[in-house]
């Protein structure tokens, strides 16, 4: 017994006419009659009474009809759910990132500009991000330092931001009020930072290694809000994106520029040209470029 057989049976029962049902189904009358006979053979009894040129369910057909109708309704609901899930998948853009700083603004801004689309923004370690780009399980990656373009694997990276770092200091800190601070000024200061593998941490570790600088780490978290709260509570200081701090008047009061020349980070938007879906990919790439361009201009 096939779903098709139940659909044919139910329509014939509802129209009480084989020829009319066949016309509506787009099949021949003999073919529909054959399907009904096969169904009757499977259930072991006739399902219709013949009333001249019309047909009517008999007692056995009356038993089968509501059950068949329920099965068809359940199947239709299942197909509808699958179609909805596929549609949502098509309209959902997945982004993996090793830097959380701009994720909230990006998600909210893109959703406002494209209400029919959704963003799945997930923090991952750099190795996982690169692997996902290669096999095509993510649409985009937002990383710092940027992932290198690799034509052999289809990976393309656009540099979307050049950002200076600043030091976010606790209230009352001895270095507040200065125009800038050096690594020497921060020597021995407890550091609040992200774990190894995160974007900002990779930039910090590179600079610390270059200058053979060591800082006592008192808190590691990828959550930027938690880092800010830890600093505000006096736990230590943190390296933060300068523009992110400067646009918040409350945070700006506690941020001081770093005069270390290497305290500059680049953010890259990476994608796989062999796997990226063009329609939504173009929209998102343009949004990201416009977002960071506008952000940079506001502080130039």
N, C-alpha and C positions, 0 to 999 in steps of 0.2 A: 504494500500500500504506500503510495507516494503522496506528498503534499499536493501535487497537481491533481491527483484523483479526487482528493477531498474538496479542492476548490471547484472542480467540475461538478461534483455531486451537489454541493451546496447551492451553486448558482442554478442548476437544473431544478432543485427543490424550490428555490425562491421564485423562479419564473414559471414553474409548473408547465414547462414547454421545452422539449429537447431542441427543436430547430431554433427557437429564439435564443436559448442559452448558447447553442453552437455559434450563432451569428455574433453574439456579444463576446464570446471567447476567441473568435477568429479561427475556428476549426470547422470541419464539415460535420453535418449531422450524423453520418455513419460512424465517424471517429469518436464523437462524444458518446454515442450509444454503446460502442465497443468498450470505452472506459468504464461506463456505468455497469455493464455486464461483468467486467473483470472485478470491479469492486464488490458486486453482489456475490460473485463466486468466492471471493476472499472471506466475506463475512458469513457466507453459507446460506443466504436467503435473499429473495427479491426485496427491494427497498421501495419500489413505487407500484402503484396501481395505475393501469392505463384507463383513462376516461376519454374515449374517442381520440381526438388529436392532442389531448392534454395528458399530463401525468400528475399524480399526487402521491405524497409520501404515505406509505402504509405504516402499520404499527412499529415495524422494525426500522423503517426509515426515520420515524419520529424519535426513536431512541438514539439513532446514530447522529442525526442532524445537530442537536445542541452540543454534543461532544466534539463533532468535527468542527463546528463553528468556533468553539473555544480553542481548539488546537490552532486553527488558522489565525485567530486573533492574537494568540501568544506568539506565533511565528512572525506575524506582521510587527508586533511590538518589539520582538528581538531584532528584526531587520532595522527598524527605526532607531533603536538604541545603538546598533552597530554603525549605522550611517551617521548618527550624531557624534559618536566617538571618533569616527574617521574625520568628520568635518572639523571637530575641535582639534584633532591632531594636526590637520592641515593648516589650521589657523594659529597654532601654538609655535612660537619660536623659542628654541632652547639655547640658552647661553650658559657656558661654563666660565668661571672667572676665578682668579687667584687673588683678587682685590675687591673688597666689599664697599669701598668708600663711595662709589657713585651709583651703586645698584638701586637704591631706593628711588632716586631721581629718574633714572633710566626707565624703570618699570612703570612708575606713575606717569611720566611724560609720554612714553610710547603708547600706553593704554589710552591716554586722553586723546592723542592724535589718531589712534587706530582702535576704536572701541570694539571692533569685531575680532580683534586679535588678542592673544594672551602671550605673556612672556613667562618662561620657566627659567629663573635665574638661580644657578646653583654654584656654591663654592666648592672647588676641587683643587687638589694638588697639581702642580704643573705637569707631572708625568702623565697623570690620568687625563688631563685636558688634551695633551698632545695626541695620546692614543685615540681619544674620542674623535678628534678632528680627522685623523688618518682614516679611521673606519667609517666615519660619517654618522656617528650616533649623536652628534650635537651640531646645531646649525652654525653657531658662532662661539668664539672664545675671546674674552677681554682680559688681557694679561699685562703685567709689568714685572720685569722687562718683557718686551714683546717677543712672541715666538717667531723664530726666523722663518721667512718664506721658504718653501721647499717645492719647486715645480715638479719634481719627480713623484711627489705624493699628492700633488694638487693643492697644497696649502699656500694661501696668499695672506699676507699680513699688511694692513694699512696702519700707519702710525697716526693716531687720532689726537694725541695730546702729549705735550712736553710740560712737565710740572716740577716745580721746585718743592722741596720739603722744608718744613719748619718744625720747631720744637714747641710742643704744647706743654706748658708748665703748670704745676699746681698753684692754687691761690697763695699769695704771700711768698712765692719763691724768690730767692735772692737775685735771680737773673731777669726777673720781670722789669719791664721799662727800658731795656736795652734795645737797640735797633737790630742787633744780631748777636749770635753766640757761636763759639767755635767748639770743636771737639774737646779741646783742652779745658774750656769752661765747664763742659759736661762730665769731665772725668770723675768717676766714682759715683755719679748720680744713678739711682735705681731707674731701670727702664721698663716701661710697659710697652709690649709689642705683640706682633702676631707670631704664630708658630713658624718653624722652619718649613719652607715650601710655599709660604704665602708670598704674594708679590712684593709688598712693602718690606717684608723681612729679608727677601732676597737682595733687594737694593741696599738695605742697611748692612747686611752681612758683607756685601761686596766692599762697601766703604770702610767698614771696621777692619776688614782684612787688609785693605790697601794701606791704612794708617796704623796697623797693628794696635787697634784700639779695642778695649774690652769694657763692657758695661754689665753691672749686676742686674740680671733680668728678674723682676719680681712678679710679673704677670704676663701670660701668653694667651691671647684670644684673637679669633678672626672677627669678632663682633666689634665694629668700630664704636658703636654707642657704649659698649662695655669698657673699651679702652678709655674713652673720654670720661666716663664716670670714675674709673680707677684713678685717672690723673686728678680729677676734681676732688677726690677724697684724700689726696696727698700721698698716694701710693708710690708715685714716681712720675717721670715725664715720658712723653711719647713723640716719635717722629710721625708727622701727619702731612697730608697734601696741603700745600700752602693755600691754594684757592678755596679748598673745602673749609678751611678755618677762617679765611678772611671774609667770606660771605655771611658768616654768622657773627653778629656783633658781640654776643656773649663770649664765644670762643676766641674771637679775634683779640680780645683783651688779654688773653693768656698765651698767645702764640708769638714766638720770636723767630725771626729768620735765622737760618743756618748759613754761616759764611763759608762752609766747606764747598769748594767748586763742584765736587762730584755729587752733591746732594740734589741731583736732577734726575727725575724718573720719566721714562717714556711709557705711554700706554698704547698697546696695539690691539686692533680688532682683526682676528684671524678667522678664516673660513676655508672650506674645501670646495674649490670650484667644480670638482667632479660630483659632489654630493649636494651642494647647496641648491635649494629650490629658488629659482630666479625671482618669481613674483614677490614673495614675502621677503626674500633676501635683499633685493634692491631697496625696498622701503626701509628695512631696518638699517642697512648700511648708511643710507642717506640721513636717517634720523640720528644715528650715532655721530656721524661727521658734523652735522648741524649742531647737535647738543654740545660737543666739546669745543667747536669753533665759537659758539656763542659764549660759553663759559670762559674761554681764553680771552676773548675780546672785552669781556666785562671787567677784566683785571689788567688789561694792557695799558 
